[in-house]
């Protein structure tokens, strides 16, 4: 496990996730759907600090995000899985350096997060969802994944540069 979780400023950066979620300007989203800030923060954290820290950070940030917005469905399972998976990628594979790879990982993570939320909605509300609710869910999933994937090369690359400097290999 890396030492990123021992850096107070890095841990405090997690507080930016709910703040940016609440304060995202409308022009930064696509058709009213903002990017998944939890995915954009968790990806570099897990890549630098490893699977255990990534999974724990996913649970922590998921609980905070659940407290902000969703009633009945939770982001925790998807963020836990993403933190663990990205942490394993950071430890076992070659270091992720290309910005296209970061965008793809963020897009996949956002798709998994949105898919998890839709699956939970299907279970809680019953399989045949109302057409308007089903359309809204798919619209949100695709828009959020696209915006997150497009923002990841900029945001995640910057975080990776800063955090890799703080934690020597």
Secondary structure, DSSP 8 states (H G I E B T S, - for coil): --SGGG-HHHHHTTHHHHHHHHT--GGGSBTTB---HHHHHHHHHHHHH-HHHHHHHHHHHHHHHHHHT-SS--SHHHHHHHHHHHHHHHHHS-----HHHHHHHHHHHHHHHHHHHHHHHHHHH-SS--HHHHHHHHHHHHHHHHHHHHHHHHHHHHHHHHHHHHS--
